[in-house]
Amino acid sequence: SEGQLSENSLGCGKKVTDTGAPCANSIRNRKMDLNNPFGGVIEETLRILEVNREEIDSAESVDEKFCKAYNLLKDDKPIQENFDQLLISSTENDIKKNVDKSIKMREEGNKFYREGKFSECLSCYNDSILLAPCSDNFDVENSFIEFAMSLTNRAAILGKFKMHKNAAEDLQIAIKSGYPKHLLYKAYQRLGVAYEALGDQDKAEHAYKMLLEAFDYSDVPNDKIKKMRKDASFALNSLDTSE
C-alpha cells in the first residue's frame, strides 16, 4: 500500500562514488569465489586478529578485547573492499543490463500506471532502472536514454507517494542522462512540483523557467501547449521567492 512505501522501496540503480574508496568498476572487475563469498573477509579478519593477538590479549575484560579488535578491523581497507565487492556482486551479478528487458519492464509499469496500480507500477520501474545501462558518473552529462526514461517515469510515481526528494533526485539524473529533448517539459514540470513541495522556491522557480523553455522543443499540439504554458506561468508566478 502507499503508506508502507519507504526510500528502501526504490531499488535505485544509482552508484555513489567516493574518492577515498575504490571505484565501482575496479570492484566489479575483481574475481570473487561465489562458492565461498565470505572467504576473503574471514581470512583477512583472522589474519589481522592473529597479528595483533598480543595487543588484544592485553585487555583485561571481554568488552575491552572486543573494542580493540573492532577498532583494528573497522577501517581495514582490504576488508572493506571485500564487503564492497560482495554487496555489488549480490545485486549487479544477478541483474544483467539489458535494454530490451528494461523497456519491457517500463512498458509493464506504464500499464499498471494506467490501471492505478501504483505499487506494482513502482516495482516495474525499479526493475527497469536496474536493467538499463547507465553511467558511473552522474555529475556529467551523458546519453543513456532508456535509463533516463525509466527514472522520469518513476519520479511521477514517487510524486504520488509524496516522496518528493527522491523524485527530484531521479529527475536531476534523468535530465543529465540524455532524457529526450522533445519530452524535457515532462521532467521539468515534475521537478518544479517536487521542489515546490519540498519548499525550495528557488529551485522550483528555475525548474519552471526551464519548463517554459522546454515547450519550444516539445511535440505537443499547439492548442495543448498554449494551456500548458499558461499553467506553467501561473505556477511560476505563484512562487514566493522573496527573502
C-alpha positions in Angstrom: 0.0 0.0 0.0 1.0 3.6 -0.3 1.6 4.1 3.4 4.0 1.2 3.5 6.4 2.6 0.9 9.7 4.0 2.0 13.0 5.0 0.5 14.1 1.4 0.7 11.4 0.5 -1.8 13.2 2.3 -4.6 15.8 -0.3 -5.6 17.6 2.5 -7.3 20.3 1.8 -9.8 22.4 4.8 -8.7 26.1 4.3 -7.8 27.6 6.5 -5.2 31.3 7.2 -5.7 33.8 8.4 -3.1 37.3 9.5 -4.0 38.5 7.7 -0.9 37.2 4.3 -2.0 37.8 2.1 -5.0 35.6 2.9 -8.0 32.7 0.6 -8.8 34.3 -0.7 -12.0 37.5 -1.8 -10.2 35.5 -3.7 -7.6 33.4 -5.4 -10.3 36.5 -6.5 -12.2 37.9 -8.4 -9.3 37.1 -12.1 -9.2 35.1 -13.5 -6.3 34.7 -17.1 -5.3 30.9 -17.3 -5.4 31.0 -20.7 -3.7 32.6 -19.1 -0.6 31.8 -15.4 -0.9 32.8 -14.5 2.7 36.0 -16.4 2.5 38.1 -13.3 1.7 36.6 -11.3 4.6 37.0 -14.2 7.1 40.6 -14.8 6.1 41.6 -11.2 6.3 39.8 -10.8 9.7 41.6 -13.8 11.1 45.0 -12.6 9.8 44.6 -9.2 11.5 43.5 -10.7 14.8 46.4 -13.1 14.8 48.9 -10.4 14.0 47.5 -8.3 16.8 46.8 -11.1 19.3 49.2 -9.7 21.9 47.6 -6.3 21.9 44.1 -7.8 22.1 45.1 -10.2 24.9 46.5 -7.3 27.0 43.0 -6.1 27.6 41.5 -7.1 30.9 37.8 -7.6 30.1 36.0 -9.2 27.3 34.4 -5.9 26.4 37.9 -4.2 26.1 39.1 -7.1 24.0 36.1 -6.7 21.7 36.7 -2.9 21.4 40.3 -3.4 20.5 39.5 -6.0 17.8 36.7 -3.8 16.4 38.9 -0.8 16.1 41.5 -2.8 14.3 39.0 -4.2 11.8 36.5 -1.3 11.2 38.8 0.8 9.0 40.8 -2.0 7.3 40.8 -1.4 3.6 41.0 -5.0 2.3 38.1 -6.0 4.5 36.0 -3.0 3.3 36.8 -3.8 -0.3 35.8 -7.4 0.1 32.5 -6.3 1.6 32.0 -3.8 -1.3 32.6 -6.5 -3.8 30.2 -8.8 -2.0 27.5 -6.2 -2.0 27.9 -5.3 -5.6 28.0 -8.9 -6.7 24.8 -9.7 -4.8 22.9 -7.1 -6.8 24.6 -6.5 -10.2 25.7 -10.0 -10.9 22.1 -11.2 -10.6 20.7 -8.4 -12.8 22.5 -8.1 -16.1 22.0 -4.9 -18.0 19.5 -5.5 -20.9 17.9 -2.6 -22.8 15.1 -4.7 -24.3 14.1 -6.1 -20.8 14.4 -2.6 -19.4 12.0 -1.2 -22.0 9.6 -4.2 -21.4 9.5 -3.6 -17.6 8.9 0.1 -18.2 6.0 -0.6 -20.5 4.6 -3.0 -18.0 4.9 -0.3 -15.4 3.1 2.1 -17.7 0.2 -0.4 -18.0 0.0 -0.6 -14.2 0.0 3.2 -14.0 -3.0 3.5 -16.3 -4.8 0.9 -14.2 -4.0 2.9 -11.0 -1.9 0.1 -9.6 0.9 2.3 -8.4 2.8 -0.1 -6.1 3.1 -2.6 -8.9 4.0 0.2 -11.2 6.8 1.4 -8.9 8.2 -2.2 -8.8 8.3 -2.4 -12.6 10.1 1.0 -12.9 12.6 -0.1 -10.3 13.4 -3.2 -12.3 13.5 -1.2 -15.5 16.1 1.2 -14.0 18.3 -1.7 -12.7 18.2 -3.3 -16.1 19.0 -0.1 -18.1 22.7 0.6 -18.9 23.8 3.8 -17.2 26.8 6.0 -16.4 29.0 5.5 -13.4 29.3 9.3 -13.1 26.1 11.3 -12.7 27.9 14.6 -12.3 28.4 14.9 -16.0 26.0 14.8 -18.9 25.8 11.5 -20.8 23.4 9.7 -23.1 21.6 6.7 -21.6 18.0 7.4 -22.8 16.3 4.3 -21.6 17.7 4.8 -18.1 16.6 8.4 -18.2 13.1 7.5 -19.4 12.6 5.0 -16.6 13.8 7.4 -13.9 11.4 10.1 -15.1 8.5 7.7 -15.1 9.4 6.6 -11.6 9.5 10.2 -10.5 5.8 10.5 -11.4 5.0 7.6 -9.1 7.2 8.9 -6.3 5.4 12.2 -6.5 2.1 10.4 -5.9 3.6 8.8 -2.8 4.8 12.3 -1.8 8.4 11.2 -1.9 9.4 14.5 -3.4 13.1 14.4 -2.5 13.6 11.0 -4.2 11.6 12.3 -7.2 13.8 15.3 -7.6 16.9 13.2 -7.4 15.6 10.9 -10.2 14.7 13.8 -12.4 18.0 15.6 -12.0 19.8 12.4 -13.0 17.4 11.7 -15.9 18.0 15.2 -17.3 21.8 14.6 -17.2 21.4 11.1 -18.7 20.0 12.2 -22.0 16.2 12.4 -21.5 14.8 13.2 -25.0 14.7 16.9 -25.7 11.1 16.8 -27.0 10.0 15.3 -23.7 12.0 17.5 -21.4 8.9 19.5 -20.5 7.7 16.4 -18.5 10.9 16.2 -16.5 11.0 19.9 -15.6 7.3 20.0 -14.8 7.7 17.2 -12.3 10.9 18.7 -11.0 9.2 22.0 -10.4 6.4 20.3 -8.5 8.8 18.3 -6.4 10.9 21.3 -5.4 7.8 23.3 -4.6 6.5 20.5 -2.4 9.9 20.5 -0.7 9.7 24.2 0.0 12.7 25.0 -2.2 11.2 28.0 -4.0 14.4 29.0 -5.8 14.9 25.6 -7.4 11.2 25.4 -8.2 11.5 28.7 -10.0 14.4 27.5 -12.0 12.6 24.3 -13.0 9.5 26.2 -14.1 11.6 28.6 -16.2 13.3 25.6 -17.8 9.9 24.1 -18.4 8.8 27.2 -20.3 11.9 26.9 -22.5 11.3 23.1 -23.0 7.9 23.8 -24.5 9.7 25.2 -27.6 11.1 21.7 -28.3 8.1 19.6 -27.5 5.9 17.7 -29.9 2.7 18.6 -28.1 0.0 20.1 -30.3 -0.2 23.9 -30.3 -3.6 24.0 -28.7 -2.4 22.0 -25.7 0.9 23.8 -25.5 -0.9 27.1 -25.1 -2.8 25.8 -22.0 0.3 24.1 -20.6 2.3 27.4 -20.9 -0.4 29.2 -19.1 -0.4 26.7 -16.3 3.4 26.8 -16.0 3.5 30.6 -15.9 0.8 30.6 -13.2 2.9 28.1 -11.2 6.0 30.2 -11.6 4.3 33.5 -10.7 2.7 31.9 -7.6 6.1 31.1 -6.1 7.2 33.2 -3.2 10.9 33.7 -3.8 11.2 36.9 -1.8 13.8 36.8 1.1 
